[in-house]
Every structure is written in structure tokens, then in C-alpha cells.
Amino acid sequence: MQQTEGSRHTSLKENKNCIIYGGGGFIGSHLAEELLNSGYNVTIFDKLNFSKLNILHLAKKVNIIEGDFNNEVDIKNSLKGINFVFHLVSSTLPGNSNDNPIYDIESNLVSSLRLFDDCIKLNIEKVIFVSSGGTVYGIPEYTPIKESHPRRPLVSYAIIKNTIEDYLYLFYKNYGLNYTSFRLSNPYGERQNPFSNQGVIAVMINKHLKDEKIEIWGDGSVIRDFIYIKDAVKPLVNALSIKTKNNIFNLGSGKGYSLNQVINVIENVSEKKMNVEYKEARKIDVPENVLDIENIKSEFNWMPEHDLPNGISKSIEYYRKLTIPI
């Protein structure tokens, strides 16, 4: 089985060019690494003057395009010679998307539709879209959450992700645009921005190593599905060569940890007590989100390789080096 898949994978990689929209970020940089390690040619498309910090080690191995995802000319030009498209772009975060839903539509949904239209015209072989397993379902009726669970998002960010998925299906049925959508849970690991409003583990670790106070919304009982980033990007790459019966997959660890449990893991790994302050809970935070990953395990022959303590240990090692004075 492994030899067959491997040989099929190798034959498909010849002269196969991938573009990652939003490739300069945390997820994109790890995805680019995995694609390169798998023998693909990689182009990274990101906004003008974006920080190259995440991809400095890849600069000589990838093609870098700076442009505007909302500019139709930039997108058309960037797709020349491309076979596979990875769509990671989002101009908003779950926490701020409700502030301006119209901007969310204009900057994310409309631009995505233009991209898909160009993909059809240029005969792109496949689009891989990174959706949000942590937000598209809303407050779950049950856990772990299956892909068939009703989608009742509480934030504009998730509504846009949902709608992009629905349009991908429309483009697939009407125009034959091949695609796979991954509903990613809560990725964490090296190179995640520790100063963002998204990515609680990175924020916690960075503040903990600097002996800063860590603020938790609510009592810490909120449960999330956390997946180590190097595990998460492997199915994204394999989707280029594996034919599946489904187009939409949950992508997570399949296990839930409360924020208090995450704190305990960080304390145990770092061997140091954290300074935690609990604040009033936010209405946008669902109480529990754990993904059912049976479909992706079955169709991709994939399993997460890192449990939470192991992934946090690697993350702490990375952020510890960043905090060492030069």
C-alpha cells in the first residue's frame, strides 16, 4: 500500500507547480516546507511588503510574489504556469470579523470567487482550501463533530468560510473545478505569531517564558481541538495526489483539551508555574469544539504523530530560543 501510494505520488510530482495564497504566514510556511520536501515547486503569494521572517530559510527554494489578493490582475498573473492552488488567505480573524461583515465579504468572499473563476479559465488541476473546523459549526449538538454536523456559525469569519466551501462545490458541479476543503481545528507550533489574537498556545507560551500575565476569557473550561502544525500540513500536500470520495474533511487531533488542561501541560513541560488571570467570558466563544477525524484518517491513511505534550515541548523549545537576549 505504502509503495503503491509513494510511486503514484512521485509520478504526479513531475513539473507540478503549486502556489500558496497567504504562504508567508504560520500555516503557509510549514505547508511550503512540506511541499518542497515532497518534491513540488512552490510559489508563495502574499501581500505587499509582508514579513519574510517565516520563510527566510526557504527564500532560495521558492518563488515569492508580493501582490494584492483583491487585485484581479495580480491573481491572474500569479496563476501563470501553476497546476495546484492552496487558498489560505483571510483578512479577518474570528474575534474581529463581526466588526465589519461587509469588509469580510469584499476582501475574502468576492476575491475568492474571482480566484476560482480564473482557476477554471486556466485549467488549474486542483484547489485546496483551508476552512475553519473551529468556527463553522458554531455551538455543537454533539462532540466529536462530524463533517455532516449542521453549520451554525457565530462569527462572520466562519460564515465566509462556509460560503467559500459552498461556492467551491458549485464551481465543482457546474464547471468541474476539482477541490478539497479542510476544516482545520486549532493549529499550533513553531513560527505561530505569539502577539496575535488567534493562536492561544503560542500566546500563552510566549508570555509564560517572559513571566508575563496570561489572560483567559472565562473560567478556562472552554475545550478545543489542538493540532501540531507539522501534522496538519501533511494531508494538505497528500490531497494533491490522493483521490478521495469526499471533498470536505475535518482536520484536527480528534481530542479535546480545556484551556486549564493546556495550562497544566505548559507548566509541566516548562517546569514553571504560570501567572493566569481569568476574565469575563466572550459570547463568541463556543464552550466545546472537538472534531471527528475518522474520514480523514480513513481516506488519507493519516494520523496525527504528535500529542499535545510533545507538540508543546517542541513549541516551547522554539519560543525559548526567541526570548534569549542577543
C-alpha positions in Angstrom: 0.0 0.0 0.0 2.7 2.5 1.0 4.9 1.6 -2.0 2.0 2.0 -4.4 0.9 5.4 -3.0 4.6 6.5 -2.9 5.2 5.6 -6.6 1.9 7.2 -7.7 2.9 10.3 -5.7 6.3 10.5 -7.3 5.0 10.3 -10.9 2.5 13.1 -10.2 5.1 15.5 -9.0 6.9 15.9 -12.2 6.7 19.5 -13.4 3.9 20.2 -10.8 3.8 23.8 -9.7 2.0 25.0 -6.5 1.0 28.4 -5.4 0.1 29.2 -1.8 -2.0 32.3 -1.3 -1.2 33.5 2.2 2.0 31.5 2.0 4.1 33.8 4.1 2.2 33.1 7.3 2.4 30.4 10.0 0.5 27.7 8.2 1.8 28.7 4.8 5.4 28.5 5.8 5.0 24.9 7.1 3.0 23.9 4.1 5.7 25.3 1.8 8.3 23.2 3.6 6.2 20.0 3.3 5.6 20.7 -0.4 9.3 21.2 -1.1 10.1 18.0 0.9 7.6 16.2 -1.3 9.3 17.4 -4.5 6.9 20.1 -5.6 7.8 23.6 -7.0 6.4 26.3 -4.7 5.3 29.9 -5.3 4.4 31.9 -2.2 1.9 34.8 -2.8 1.4 37.3 0.0 0.6 40.9 0.5 2.9 43.8 -0.4 5.9 44.2 1.9 4.8 41.2 4.0 7.2 39.9 6.7 9.6 37.3 5.3 10.6 36.1 8.7 8.7 32.8 8.5 10.2 31.9 5.1 13.7 33.2 5.4 15.0 29.6 5.4 13.0 28.9 2.2 13.9 32.1 0.3 16.2 30.4 -2.2 13.9 27.4 -2.7 10.6 29.2 -3.5 9.3 31.8 -5.9 7.9 34.8 -3.9 5.2 37.1 -5.3 4.1 40.2 -3.5 0.6 41.4 -4.5 -3.0 42.1 -3.6 -5.4 39.2 -3.3 -8.2 41.7 -4.1 -6.5 42.7 -7.4 -7.7 40.7 -10.3 -4.6 41.4 -12.4 -2.3 40.3 -9.6 -4.2 37.0 -9.2 -4.3 36.2 -13.0 -0.6 36.9 -13.4 0.3 34.8 -10.4 -1.5 31.8 -11.8 0.5 31.5 -14.9 2.2 28.1 -15.1 0.5 26.9 -11.9 -1.0 23.4 -11.5 -2.2 23.5 -7.9 -3.7 26.3 -5.8 -3.7 26.5 -2.0 -6.1 29.1 -0.6 -5.1 30.2 2.9 -6.0 33.9 2.7 -8.2 35.6 5.3 -8.1 39.3 6.0 -10.1 38.9 9.3 -9.9 36.8 12.4 -12.9 35.2 14.3 -12.6 37.8 17.1 -12.9 40.9 14.9 -14.8 39.7 11.8 -18.2 40.8 13.2 -17.0 44.4 13.5 -17.3 44.8 9.7 -19.0 41.9 7.9 -19.2 43.9 4.6 -15.4 44.2 4.6 -15.2 40.5 5.3 -17.4 39.8 2.2 -15.5 42.2 -0.1 -12.0 41.2 0.9 -12.4 37.4 1.3 -15.5 36.1 -0.4 -15.5 38.2 -3.6 -11.8 37.8 -4.1 -12.1 34.0 -3.6 -14.8 33.8 -6.3 -12.5 35.7 -8.7 -9.7 33.3 -7.9 -11.9 30.2 -8.6 -13.1 31.7 -11.9 -9.5 32.2 -13.0 -8.7 28.7 -11.9 -11.4 27.4 -14.3 -10.2 29.5 -17.2 -6.6 28.4 -16.7 -7.4 24.7 -16.2 -6.0 24.6 -12.6 -5.9 20.9 -11.6 -7.0 21.3 -8.0 -7.8 23.9 -5.4 -7.0 23.1 -1.7 -9.0 25.4 0.7 -8.2 25.8 4.4 -11.5 26.3 6.1 -12.2 26.5 9.9 -13.2 23.5 11.9 -13.1 25.6 15.0 -15.8 28.1 13.9 -18.0 26.8 11.1 -20.1 24.5 13.2 -21.0 27.0 15.9 -22.2 25.5 19.2 -22.1 21.8 18.5 -25.1 19.5 19.1 -22.6 16.7 19.9 -18.8 16.0 20.0 -16.7 14.9 18.3 -18.2 16.9 15.5 -18.7 15.1 12.1 -18.5 16.9 8.8 -22.2 16.3 8.4 -23.0 18.3 11.5 -25.2 21.4 10.9 -23.2 24.6 10.3 -24.4 27.4 12.5 -21.5 29.9 12.8 -21.5 32.7 15.3 -18.9 35.0 13.5 -18.7 36.5 10.1 -15.3 34.8 9.6 -17.0 31.4 9.8 -19.9 32.4 7.5 -17.4 33.4 4.9 -15.5 30.1 5.2 -18.8 28.3 4.9 -19.8 30.3 1.8 -16.5 29.7 0.1 -16.9 26.0 0.7 -20.4 26.2 -0.9 -19.1 28.1 -3.9 -16.3 25.6 -4.4 -19.0 22.9 -4.6 -20.9 25.0 -7.1 -17.8 25.5 -9.2 -17.0 21.8 -9.0 -20.5 20.7 -10.0 -21.0 23.3 -12.7 -17.5 23.7 -14.2 -15.5 20.7 -13.0 -13.1 22.6 -10.7 -11.5 19.9 -8.5 -11.1 20.8 -4.9 -10.6 19.6 -1.3 -11.6 21.7 1.7 -10.0 21.1 5.1 -11.9 22.3 8.2 -8.8 22.9 10.3 -9.1 23.0 14.1 -6.6 25.0 16.2 -3.1 24.6 14.8 -0.1 25.5 16.9 3.7 25.2 16.8 6.8 26.9 15.6 6.5 30.3 13.9 3.0 31.0 15.1 2.6 34.7 15.9 2.6 35.0 19.7 1.2 38.5 19.6 -1.9 37.7 17.6 -5.5 37.5 18.8 -5.5 34.0 17.4 -3.4 31.0 18.5 -3.8 30.7 22.2 -1.0 28.2 22.8 1.7 30.5 21.2 0.4 33.5 23.1 0.5 31.5 26.4 4.0 30.1 25.8 5.5 33.4 24.8 4.0 35.3 27.8 4.9 32.4 30.2 8.6 32.4 29.1 8.7 36.2 29.7 7.0 35.9 33.1 4.0 38.0 31.9 0.4 37.6 33.0 -1.8 35.4 30.8 -5.4 36.4 30.4 -8.1 33.8 29.9 -11.6 34.6 28.8 -13.9 32.7 31.1 -13.0 30.1 33.7 -10.7 28.1 31.5 -13.2 25.3 30.9 -13.6 26.0 27.2 -12.5 22.9 25.3 -10.7 23.0 21.9 -9.1 20.6 19.5 -5.4 21.5 19.1 -3.2 20.0 16.3 0.5 20.4 15.9 1.2 22.3 12.6 3.6 19.7 11.1 0.9 17.1 11.4 -1.7 19.4 9.9 0.1 20.2 6.7 0.7 16.6 5.6 -2.9 15.9 4.5 -2.9 19.2 2.6 0.0 18.1 0.5 -1.3 14.5 0.1 -4.6 15.9 -1.2 -2.7 16.7 -4.5 -2.1 13.0 -5.2 -4.7 11.0 -3.3 -8.2 10.6 -4.9 -10.9 10.7 -2.2 -14.6 10.1 -2.3 -15.2 13.2 -0.2 -14.3 16.8 -0.8 -14.6 18.1 2.7 -12.6 16.9 5.7 -12.2 17.8 9.4 -8.5 18.2 10.2 -7.7 18.1 13.8 -6.3 15.8 16.6 -9.7 14.4 17.4 -9.0 15.1 21.1 -10.3 18.0 23.3 -8.3 19.9 25.9 -9.7 22.6 28.1 -7.6 25.8 28.4 -6.9 24.8 32.0 -5.5 21.5 30.8 -3.4 23.3 28.3 -2.0 25.5 31.1 -1.2 22.4 33.1 0.7 20.9 30.1 2.7 24.0 29.6 3.5 24.2 33.3 4.6 20.5 33.4 6.8 20.8 30.3 8.4 24.1 31.3 8.6 23.1 35.0 7.3 26.6 35.9 4.0 27.9 37.3 2.0 30.2 35.1 0.6 33.6 36.1 -3.0 33.4 34.9 -5.8 36.0 35.2 -9.4 34.9 34.4 -11.7 37.5 32.7 -15.3 37.6 31.8 -16.2 35.1 29.0 -16.9 36.2 25.5 -20.2 35.5 23.7 -18.4 34.4 20.5 -16.5 31.5 22.3 -18.3 28.2 21.9 -18.0 26.0 25.1 -16.6 22.9 23.3 -15.2 22.1 19.9 -13.6 18.7 19.1 -13.6 17.3 15.6 -14.3 13.8 14.4 -11.4 12.9 12.2 -12.4 9.4 11.1 -12.9 10.3 7.5 -9.5 11.9 7.0 -7.8 9.0 8.9 -9.5 6.5 6.6 -9.2 8.2 3.2 -5.7 9.7 3.7 -4.3 6.8 5.8 -3.2 9.6 8.2 -2.9 10.1 11.9 -1.5 12.9 14.0 2.0 12.0 15.1 2.3 14.5 18.0 0.2 14.5 21.1 -0.3 17.8 23.0 2.7 17.5 25.4 5.0 16.6 22.6 3.9 19.4 20.4 4.0 21.9 23.2 7.5 20.7 24.1 8.7 21.5 20.6 6.9 24.8 20.7 8.5 25.8 24.0 11.9 24.9 22.7 11.3 27.2 19.7 9.9 30.2 21.6 12.6 29.8 24.3 15.2 30.5 21.7 13.4 33.6 20.6 13.3 35.0 24.1 17.1 34.6 24.6 18.7 38.1 24.6 21.2 38.5 21.8 
